[in-house]
Amino acid sequence: MIHKIIVNNVTCDGCVNTIETELKKIDGVDNVHFDKSSLTVKVKGTTTRETLTKTLLELGYPEKN
């Protein structure tokens, strides 16, 4: 399954690296790609969008509504 998430507060390459590194630690996350403010996350198994957005929020990058 592929989740597309638009996030706030991404201001530099360090932010992108943090997001990619931390999301890849989640069991089931297969691939993370960031383009501007749009994040594409490919997951396997039962990893939910809610798990991804909760992790992003904890990192300080809330989902943009």
PDB file of N, CA, C and O in Angstrom:
ATOM      1  N   MET A   1       0.841  -1.166   0.000  1.00  0.00           N
ATOM      2  CA  MET A   1       0.000   0.000   0.000  1.00  0.00           C
ATOM      3  C   MET A   1       0.897   1.243   0.000  1.00  0.00           C
ATOM      4  O   MET A   1       1.972   1.251   0.599  1.00  0.00           O
ATOM      5  N   ILE A   2       0.440   2.262  -0.667  1.00  0.00           N
ATOM      6  CA  ILE A   2       1.185   3.520  -0.727  1.00  0.00           C
ATOM      7  C   ILE A   2       0.361   4.625  -0.071  1.00  0.00           C
ATOM      8  O   ILE A   2      -0.816   4.808  -0.382  1.00  0.00           O
ATOM      9  N   HIS A   3       0.996   5.354   0.834  1.00  0.00           N
ATOM     10  CA  HIS A   3       0.364   6.479   1.508  1.00  0.00           C
ATOM     11  C   HIS A   3       1.039   7.761   1.047  1.00  0.00           C
ATOM     12  O   HIS A   3       2.266   7.863   1.049  1.00  0.00           O
ATOM     13  N   LYS A   4       0.230   8.739   0.652  1.00  0.00           N
ATOM     14  CA  LYS A   4       0.746  10.065   0.309  1.00  0.00           C
ATOM     15  C   LYS A   4       0.319  11.006   1.409  1.00  0.00           C
ATOM     16  O   LYS A   4      -0.868  11.123   1.715  1.00  0.00           O
ATOM     17  N   ILE A   5       1.297  11.683   2.009  1.00  0.00           N
ATOM     18  CA  ILE A   5       1.044  12.554   3.149  1.00  0.00           C
ATOM     19  C   ILE A   5       1.728  13.892   2.888  1.00  0.00           C
ATOM     20  O   ILE A   5       2.906  13.934   2.531  1.00  0.00           O
ATOM     21  N   ILE A   6       0.996  14.969   3.064  1.00  0.00           N
ATOM     22  CA  ILE A   6       1.576  16.298   2.957  1.00  0.00           C
ATOM     23  C   ILE A   6       1.854  16.778   4.378  1.00  0.00           C
ATOM     24  O   ILE A   6       0.970  16.751   5.234  1.00  0.00           O
ATOM     25  N   VAL A   7       3.086  17.218   4.623  1.00  0.00           N
ATOM     26  CA  VAL A   7       3.496  17.583   5.977  1.00  0.00           C
ATOM     27  C   VAL A   7       3.893  19.053   6.066  1.00  0.00           C
ATOM     28  O   VAL A   7       4.299  19.669   5.080  1.00  0.00           O
ATOM     29  N   ASN A   8       3.764  19.594   7.266  1.00  0.00           N
ATOM     30  CA  ASN A   8       4.158  20.966   7.582  1.00  0.00           C
ATOM     31  C   ASN A   8       5.542  20.981   8.227  1.00  0.00           C
ATOM     32  O   ASN A   8       6.047  19.952   8.674  1.00  0.00           O
ATOM     33  N   ASN A   9       6.142  22.166   8.264  1.00  0.00           N
ATOM     34  CA  ASN A   9       7.371  22.454   9.010  1.00  0.00           C
ATOM     35  C   ASN A   9       8.642  21.868   8.427  1.00  0.00           C
ATOM     36  O   ASN A   9       9.672  21.863   9.101  1.00  0.00           O
ATOM     37  N   VAL A  10       8.606  21.375   7.205  1.00  0.00           N
ATOM     38  CA  VAL A  10       9.821  20.842   6.586  1.00  0.00           C
ATOM     39  C   VAL A  10      10.540  22.016   5.920  1.00  0.00           C
ATOM     40  O   VAL A  10      10.069  22.567   4.925  1.00  0.00           O
ATOM     41  N   THR A  11      11.693  22.390   6.490  1.00  0.00           N
ATOM     42  CA  THR A  11      12.373  23.591   6.035  1.00  0.00           C
ATOM     43  C   THR A  11      13.761  23.347   5.465  1.00  0.00           C
ATOM     44  O   THR A  11      14.363  24.262   4.902  1.00  0.00           O
ATOM     45  N   CYS A  12      14.286  22.119   5.601  1.00  0.00           N
ATOM     46  CA  CYS A  12      15.657  21.888   5.134  1.00  0.00           C
ATOM     47  C   CYS A  12      15.884  20.402   4.875  1.00  0.00           C
ATOM     48  O   CYS A  12      15.030  19.561   5.156  1.00  0.00           O
ATOM     49  N   ASP A  13      17.060  20.108   4.331  1.00  0.00           N
ATOM     50  CA  ASP A  13      17.424  18.716   4.059  1.00  0.00           C
ATOM     51  C   ASP A  13      17.537  17.893   5.336  1.00  0.00           C
ATOM     52  O   ASP A  13      17.291  16.687   5.326  1.00  0.00           O
ATOM     53  N   GLY A  14      17.909  18.545   6.436  1.00  0.00           N
ATOM     54  CA  GLY A  14      17.980  17.846   7.716  1.00  0.00           C
ATOM     55  C   GLY A  14      16.613  17.338   8.147  1.00  0.00           C
ATOM     56  O   GLY A  14      16.489  16.241   8.692  1.00  0.00           O
ATOM     57  N   CYS A  15      15.590  18.145   7.898  1.00  0.00           N
ATOM     58  CA  CYS A  15      14.216  17.728   8.210  1.00  0.00           C
ATOM     59  C   CYS A  15      13.847  16.490   7.394  1.00  0.00           C
ATOM     60  O   CYS A  15      13.296  15.525   7.923  1.00  0.00           O
ATOM     61  N   VAL A  16      14.158  16.535   6.109  1.00  0.00           N
ATOM     62  CA  VAL A  16      13.856  15.419   5.218  1.00  0.00           C
ATOM     63  C   VAL A  16      14.582  14.165   5.680  1.00  0.00           C
ATOM     64  O   VAL A  16      13.987  13.088   5.726  1.00  0.00           O
ATOM     65  N   ASN A  17      15.855  14.289   6.021  1.00  0.00           N
ATOM     66  CA  ASN A  17      16.621  13.136   6.500  1.00  0.00           C
ATOM     67  C   ASN A  17      16.033  12.561   7.776  1.00  0.00           C
ATOM     68  O   ASN A  17      15.943  11.341   7.921  1.00  0.00           O
ATOM     69  N   THR A  18      15.631  13.421   8.703  1.00  0.00           N
ATOM     70  CA  THR A  18      15.016  12.959   9.951  1.00  0.00           C
ATOM     71  C   THR A  18      13.740  12.183   9.658  1.00  0.00           C
ATOM     72  O   THR A  18      13.535  11.090  10.188  1.00  0.00           O
ATOM     73  N   ILE A  19      12.892  12.742   8.823  1.00  0.00           N
ATOM     74  CA  ILE A  19      11.622  12.085   8.481  1.00  0.00           C
ATOM     75  C   ILE A  19      11.879  10.719   7.856  1.00  0.00           C
ATOM     76  O   ILE A  19      11.303   9.718   8.280  1.00  0.00           O
ATOM     77  N   GLU A  20      12.744  10.682   6.850  1.00  0.00           N
ATOM     78  CA  GLU A  20      13.014   9.427   6.161  1.00  0.00           C
ATOM     79  C   GLU A  20      13.617   8.386   7.106  1.00  0.00           C
ATOM     80  O   GLU A  20      13.201   7.228   7.101  1.00  0.00           O
ATOM     81  N   THR A  21      14.581   8.791   7.905  1.00  0.00           N
ATOM     82  CA  THR A  21      15.248   7.872   8.831  1.00  0.00           C
ATOM     83  C   THR A  21      14.274   7.298   9.844  1.00  0.00           C
ATOM     84  O   THR A  21      14.256   6.090  10.079  1.00  0.00           O
ATOM     85  N   GLU A  22      13.464   8.160  10.445  1.00  0.00           N
ATOM     86  CA  GLU A  22      12.551   7.697  11.496  1.00  0.00           C
ATOM     87  C   GLU A  22      11.415   6.851  10.941  1.00  0.00           C
ATOM     88  O   GLU A  22      11.015   5.874  11.575  1.00  0.00           O
ATOM     89  N   LEU A  23      10.888   7.200   9.777  1.00  0.00           N
ATOM     90  CA  LEU A  23       9.811   6.386   9.206  1.00  0.00           C
ATOM     91  C   LEU A  23      10.322   5.017   8.784  1.00  0.00           C
ATOM     92  O   LEU A  23       9.592   4.031   8.889  1.00  0.00           O
ATOM     93  N   LYS A  24      11.554   4.938   8.310  1.00  0.00           N
ATOM     94  CA  LYS A  24      12.118   3.651   7.903  1.00  0.00           C
ATOM     95  C   LYS A  24      12.327   2.714   9.088  1.00  0.00           C
ATOM     96  O   LYS A  24      12.483   1.508   8.897  1.00  0.00           O
ATOM     97  N   LYS A  25      12.333   3.247  10.304  1.00  0.00           N
ATOM     98  CA  LYS A  25      12.463   2.421  11.507  1.00  0.00           C
ATOM     99  C   LYS A  25      11.163   1.689  11.839  1.00  0.00           C
ATOM    100  O   LYS A  25      11.174   0.722  12.601  1.00  0.00           O
ATOM    101  N   ILE A  26      10.054   2.139  11.278  1.00  0.00           N
ATOM    102  CA  ILE A  26       8.751   1.527  11.559  1.00  0.00           C
ATOM    103  C   ILE A  26       8.654   0.207  10.809  1.00  0.00           C
ATOM    104  O   ILE A  26       8.894   0.143   9.603  1.00  0.00           O
ATOM    105  N   ASP A  27       8.299  -0.847  11.541  1.00  0.00           N
ATOM    106  CA  ASP A  27       8.148  -2.168  10.947  1.00  0.00           C
ATOM    107  C   ASP A  27       7.103  -2.105   9.830  1.00  0.00           C
ATOM    108  O   ASP A  27       5.987  -1.632  10.044  1.00  0.00           O
ATOM    109  N   GLY A  28       7.463  -2.575   8.663  1.00  0.00           N
ATOM    110  CA  GLY A  28       6.541  -2.604   7.532  1.00  0.00           C
ATOM    111  C   GLY A  28       6.764  -1.487   6.530  1.00  0.00           C
ATOM    112  O   GLY A  28       6.249  -1.557   5.413  1.00  0.00           O
ATOM    113  N   VAL A  29       7.516  -0.458   6.896  1.00  0.00           N
ATOM    114  CA  VAL A  29       7.794   0.615   5.949  1.00  0.00           C
ATOM    115  C   VAL A  29       8.863   0.123   4.982  1.00  0.00           C
ATOM    116  O   VAL A  29       9.970  -0.238   5.382  1.00  0.00           O
ATOM    117  N   ASP A  30       8.512   0.118   3.714  1.00  0.00           N
ATOM    118  CA  ASP A  30       9.385  -0.430   2.679  1.00  0.00           C
ATOM    119  C   ASP A  30      10.194   0.660   1.981  1.00  0.00           C
ATOM    120  O   ASP A  30      11.363   0.456   1.654  1.00  0.00           O
ATOM    121  N   ASN A  31       9.570   1.824   1.751  1.00  0.00           N
ATOM    122  CA  ASN A  31      10.242   2.888   1.026  1.00  0.00           C
ATOM    123  C   ASN A  31       9.644   4.234   1.433  1.00  0.00           C
ATOM    124  O   ASN A  31       8.440   4.344   1.661  1.00  0.00           O
ATOM    125  N   VAL A  32      10.493   5.250   1.520  1.00  0.00           N
ATOM    126  CA  VAL A  32      10.051   6.612   1.845  1.00  0.00           C
ATOM    127  C   VAL A  32      10.655   7.542   0.806  1.00  0.00           C
ATOM    128  O   VAL A  32      11.860   7.514   0.554  1.00  0.00           O
ATOM    129  N   HIS A  33       9.807   8.365   0.207  1.00  0.00           N
ATOM    130  CA  HIS A  33      10.286   9.348  -0.769  1.00  0.00           C
ATOM    131  C   HIS A  33       9.654  10.695  -0.444  1.00  0.00           C
ATOM    132  O   HIS A  33       8.444  10.798  -0.245  1.00  0.00           O
ATOM    133  N   PHE A  34      10.486  11.716  -0.393  1.00  0.00           N
ATOM    134  CA  PHE A  34      10.018  13.059  -0.067  1.00  0.00           C
ATOM    135  C   PHE A  34      10.264  13.975  -1.255  1.00  0.00           C
ATOM    136  O   PHE A  34      11.373  14.028  -1.787  1.00  0.00           O
ATOM    137  N   ASP A  35       9.220  14.700  -1.670  1.00  0.00           N
ATOM    138  CA  ASP A  35       9.338  15.653  -2.766  1.00  0.00           C
ATOM    139  C   ASP A  35       8.590  16.919  -2.377  1.00  0.00           C
ATOM    140  O   ASP A  35       7.360  16.929  -2.329  1.00  0.00           O
ATOM    141  N   LYS A  36       9.332  17.987  -2.100  1.00  0.00           N
ATOM    142  CA  LYS A  36       8.790  19.256  -1.610  1.00  0.00           C
ATOM    143  C   LYS A  36       8.090  18.988  -0.281  1.00  0.00           C
ATOM    144  O   LYS A  36       8.750  18.579   0.674  1.00  0.00           O
ATOM    145  N   SER A  37       6.790  19.201  -0.186  1.00  0.00           N
ATOM    146  CA  SER A  37       6.107  18.932   1.081  1.00  0.00           C
ATOM    147  C   SER A  37       5.307  17.639   1.039  1.00  0.00           C
ATOM    148  O   SER A  37       4.548  17.341   1.961  1.00  0.00           O
ATOM    149  N   SER A  38       5.477  16.878  -0.025  1.00  0.00           N
ATOM    150  CA  SER A  38       4.718  15.648  -0.207  1.00  0.00           C
ATOM    151  C   SER A  38       5.585  14.428   0.089  1.00  0.00           C
ATOM    152  O   SER A  38       6.688  14.284  -0.439  1.00  0.00           O
ATOM    153  N   LEU A  39       5.074  13.579   0.921  1.00  0.00           N
ATOM    154  CA  LEU A  39       5.763  12.377   1.362  1.00  0.00           C
ATOM    155  C   LEU A  39       5.019  11.165   0.812  1.00  0.00           C
ATOM    156  O   LEU A  39       3.803  11.053   0.970  1.00  0.00           O
ATOM    157  N   THR A  40       5.738  10.271   0.176  1.00  0.00           N
ATOM    158  CA  THR A  40       5.155   9.025  -0.310  1.00  0.00           C
ATOM    159  C   THR A  40       5.808   7.882   0.455  1.00  0.00           C
ATOM    160  O   THR A  40       7.028   7.720   0.433  1.00  0.00           O
ATOM    161  N   VAL A  41       4.976   7.088   1.134  1.00  0.00           N
ATOM    162  CA  VAL A  41       5.487   5.998   1.960  1.00  0.00           C
ATOM    163  C   VAL A  41       4.865   4.692   1.469  1.00  0.00           C
ATOM    164  O   VAL A  41       3.644   4.538   1.452  1.00  0.00           O
ATOM    165  N   LYS A  42       5.721   3.762   1.073  1.00  0.00           N
ATOM    166  CA  LYS A  42       5.261   2.438   0.656  1.00  0.00           C
ATOM    167  C   LYS A  42       5.404   1.507   1.846  1.00  0.00           C
ATOM    168  O   LYS A  42       6.479   1.398   2.435  1.00  0.00           O
ATOM    169  N   VAL A  43       4.309   0.834   2.197  1.00  0.00           N
ATOM    170  CA  VAL A  43       4.319  -0.054   3.360  1.00  0.00           C
ATOM    171  C   VAL A  43       3.867  -1.461   2.977  1.00  0.00           C
ATOM    172  O   VAL A  43       3.144  -1.670   2.003  1.00  0.00           O
ATOM    173  N   LYS A  44       4.322  -2.406   3.782  1.00  0.00           N
ATOM    174  CA  LYS A  44       3.901  -3.797   3.660  1.00  0.00           C
ATOM    175  C   LYS A  44       3.163  -4.160   4.940  1.00  0.00           C
ATOM    176  O   LYS A  44       3.384  -3.562   5.993  1.00  0.00           O
ATOM    177  N   GLY A  45       2.299  -5.130   4.836  1.00  0.00           N
ATOM    178  CA  GLY A  45       1.653  -5.633   6.041  1.00  0.00           C
ATOM    179  C   GLY A  45       0.594  -4.706   6.590  1.00  0.00           C
ATOM    180  O   GLY A  45      -0.181  -4.105   5.846  1.00  0.00           O
ATOM    181  N   THR A  46       0.577  -4.601   7.917  1.00  0.00           N
ATOM    182  CA  THR A  46      -0.515  -3.916   8.598  1.00  0.00           C
ATOM    183  C   THR A  46      -0.173  -2.498   9.059  1.00  0.00           C
ATOM    184  O   THR A  46      -0.923  -1.909   9.838  1.00  0.00           O
ATOM    185  N   THR A  47       0.920  -1.954   8.602  1.00  0.00           N
ATOM    186  CA  THR A  47       1.291  -0.594   8.994  1.00  0.00           C
ATOM    187  C   THR A  47       0.237   0.376   8.479  1.00  0.00           C
ATOM    188  O   THR A  47      -0.077   0.391   7.289  1.00  0.00           O
ATOM    189  N   THR A  48      -0.305   1.187   9.385  1.00  0.00           N
ATOM    190  CA  THR A  48      -1.399   2.084   9.022  1.00  0.00           C
ATOM    191  C   THR A  48      -0.931   3.517   8.793  1.00  0.00           C
ATOM    192  O   THR A  48       0.144   3.918   9.239  1.00  0.00           O
ATOM    193  N   ARG A  49      -1.750   4.263   8.099  1.00  0.00           N
ATOM    194  CA  ARG A  49      -1.495   5.682   7.897  1.00  0.00           C
ATOM    195  C   ARG A  49      -1.433   6.402   9.246  1.00  0.00           C
ATOM    196  O   ARG A  49      -0.627   7.314   9.433  1.00  0.00           O
ATOM    197  N   GLU A  50      -2.274   5.996  10.167  1.00  0.00           N
ATOM    198  CA  GLU A  50      -2.301   6.601  11.492  1.00  0.00           C
ATOM    199  C   GLU A  50      -0.960   6.435  12.212  1.00  0.00           C
ATOM    200  O   GLU A  50      -0.506   7.352  12.896  1.00  0.00           O
ATOM    201  N   THR A  51      -0.337   5.291  12.063  1.00  0.00           N
ATOM    202  CA  THR A  51       0.984   5.070  12.647  1.00  0.00           C
ATOM    203  C   THR A  51       1.993   6.043  12.059  1.00  0.00           C
ATOM    204  O   THR A  51       2.808   6.615  12.782  1.00  0.00           O
ATOM    205  N   LEU A  52       1.935   6.227  10.752  1.00  0.00           N
ATOM    206  CA  LEU A  52       2.852   7.141  10.077  1.00  0.00           C
ATOM    207  C   LEU A  52       2.628   8.580  10.520  1.00  0.00           C
ATOM    208  O   LEU A  52       3.583   9.285  10.847  1.00  0.00           O
ATOM    209  N   THR A  53       1.365   9.024  10.533  1.00  0.00           N
ATOM    210  CA  THR A  53       1.085  10.422  10.891  1.00  0.00           C
ATOM    211  C   THR A  53       1.359  10.686  12.362  1.00  0.00           C
ATOM    212  O   THR A  53       1.744  11.797  12.727  1.00  0.00           O
ATOM    213  N   LYS A  54       1.167   9.679  13.217  1.00  0.00           N
ATOM    214  CA  LYS A  54       1.490   9.850  14.637  1.00  0.00           C
ATOM    215  C   LYS A  54       3.001  10.042  14.811  1.00  0.00           C
ATOM    216  O   LYS A  54       3.434  10.903  15.577  1.00  0.00           O
ATOM    217  N   THR A  55       3.787   9.255  14.114  1.00  0.00           N
ATOM    218  CA  THR A  55       5.245   9.384  14.175  1.00  0.00           C
ATOM    219  C   THR A  55       5.676  10.753  13.666  1.00  0.00           C
ATOM    220  O   THR A  55       6.519  11.406  14.282  1.00  0.00           O
ATOM    221  N   LEU A  56       5.111  11.186  12.558  1.00  0.00           N
ATOM    222  CA  LEU A  56       5.434  12.506  12.016  1.00  0.00           C
ATOM    223  C   LEU A  56       5.101  13.612  13.015  1.00  0.00           C
ATOM    224  O   LEU A  56       5.887  14.540  13.201  1.00  0.00           O
ATOM    225  N   LEU A  57       3.952  13.516  13.649  1.00  0.00           N
ATOM    226  CA  LEU A  57       3.539  14.517  14.641  1.00  0.00           C
ATOM    227  C   LEU A  57       4.518  14.539  15.815  1.00  0.00           C
ATOM    228  O   LEU A  57       4.902  15.611  16.284  1.00  0.00           O
ATOM    229  N   GLU A  58       4.919  13.366  16.286  1.00  0.00           N
ATOM    230  CA  GLU A  58       5.878  13.285  17.395  1.00  0.00           C
ATOM    231  C   GLU A  58       7.229  13.904  17.021  1.00  0.00           C
ATOM    232  O   GLU A  58       7.947  14.409  17.884  1.00  0.00           O
ATOM    233  N   LEU A  59       7.565  13.861  15.739  1.00  0.00           N
ATOM    234  CA  LEU A  59       8.818  14.450  15.267  1.00  0.00           C
ATOM    235  C   LEU A  59       8.707  15.959  15.032  1.00  0.00           C
ATOM    236  O   LEU A  59       9.707  16.640  14.806  1.00  0.00           O
ATOM    237  N   GLY A  60       7.469  16.467  15.090  1.00  0.00           N
ATOM    238  CA  GLY A  60       7.259  17.906  14.872  1.00  0.00           C
ATOM    239  C   GLY A  60       6.864  18.256  13.446  1.00  0.00           C
ATOM    240  O   GLY A  60       6.944  19.416  13.041  1.00  0.00           O
ATOM    241  N   TYR A  61       6.445  17.267  12.696  1.00  0.00           N
ATOM    242  CA  TYR A  61       6.026  17.469  11.311  1.00  0.00           C
ATOM    243  C   TYR A  61       4.587  16.982  11.120  1.00  0.00           C
ATOM    244  O   TYR A  61       4.362  15.895  10.588  1.00  0.00           O
ATOM    245  N   PRO A  62       3.621  17.785  11.555  1.00  0.00           N
ATOM    246  CA  PRO A  62       2.225  17.352  11.475  1.00  0.00           C
ATOM    247  C   PRO A  62       1.744  17.272  10.022  1.00  0.00           C
ATOM    248  O   PRO A  62       2.246  17.967   9.138  1.00  0.00           O
ATOM    249  N   GLU A  63       0.765  16.411   9.812  1.00  0.00           N
ATOM    250  CA  GLU A  63       0.149  16.309   8.506  1.00  0.00           C
ATOM    251  C   GLU A  63      -0.618  17.596   8.201  1.00  0.00           C
ATOM    252  O   GLU A  63      -1.314  18.135   9.061  1.00  0.00           O
ATOM    253  N   LYS A  64      -0.483  18.072   6.985  1.00  0.00           N
ATOM    254  CA  LYS A  64      -1.194  19.279   6.558  1.00  0.00           C
ATOM    255  C   LYS A  64      -2.586  18.880   6.106  1.00  0.00           C
ATOM    256  O   LYS A  64      -2.752  17.959   5.307  1.00  0.00           O
ATOM    257  N   ASN A  65      -3.581  19.578   6.623  1.00  0.00           N
ATOM    258  CA  ASN A  65      -4.975  19.278   6.247  1.00  0.00           C
ATOM    259  C   ASN A  65      -5.405  20.087   5.062  1.00  0.00           C
ATOM    260  O   ASN A  65      -6.544  19.963   4.611  1.00  0.00           O
TER     261      ASN A  65
END
